[in-house]
Amino acid sequence: MTFEETAQSTVRNAMDQGREIAEKAGQAVKGGYEAAQRYAQDELFKFDLGDFIRCEPWLAVAAAFALGYVAARIVRRVS
């Protein structure tokens, strides 16, 4: 084997290993995303906004004001 063939073989092997690692990382990220999505559906969305507003109206108004303020600042910076 010549030096060029050895170098090409080494590069090919490194690229194959890189592809395998990237594929495994992609699967891990996808699995983590799916787990987070399941958790959000199971735990976080048990929250009833209507009940919260009825029980804590002033806190709901303050939260709405804060969200509106932040949204206005973001829109003003983008424009």
N, C-alpha and C positions, 0 to 999 in steps of 0.2 A: 504494500500500500504506500502510495506517495504521501507527502506531507499535506497536499491539497485535499486528497481523499479523506485523510484522517481528520483534518479540520472540518470538512463538510459533514462527516459522520458525527463528530462531536457537537457541531452546531445543530444538526438534525435531532440528535438525542436531547439536547438542552431544550429545543423548541417543543418537542413532544412532552417532556416533563413539565414545561411551563404551561402547556395546554391542559394537561391533566390537573395540575394544581389550580389553574383558573376555573376549570370545570367543577372541582370539588368546592372551591370557595363560593362559586355561584350557587351550588346546591345548598351550601350552609346558609348563605344569605337568604335564599328563597325559603328554607325551612324556618329560619328566624322570623322572617316576615309573616309567614303563615301562622306561626305560634303567637306572634303579637296580635295579629288580626283576630285569631280565635279568642285570645284573652280579652281584647277590647269588646268583642261581641258578647262574651259571657259575663264579664264583670263590669265594664265601664258603662255599658248602655242600659244597665238596670236603673240608672239615674233618671228620674221623672222630672223634667223641667217644670211642668205645670205645678206639681206638688211643691217644688222648691220655691217657685214664685209666690204661691199662696202662703207658704210658711215664712218666707224671708223676703218680703217685697222691697224693703229698702236696700238690702244687699243686692237684689236682682237689678234694681235701678242703678246702683253704683257700678255694678259689673257692666251693664249696658253702656253707661257713660264712658267707662274706661275703654271698652272695646271700640266705641265710636271715636274716641280721642286718638287711640293708636291708629285706627284705620285712616283717619283724617291726616295724621302726620305722615303716614306711608304714602298716601295719595299725593300729598303736597310735595314730598321729596321726589317722587317719580315724575311728576309733571314738570 
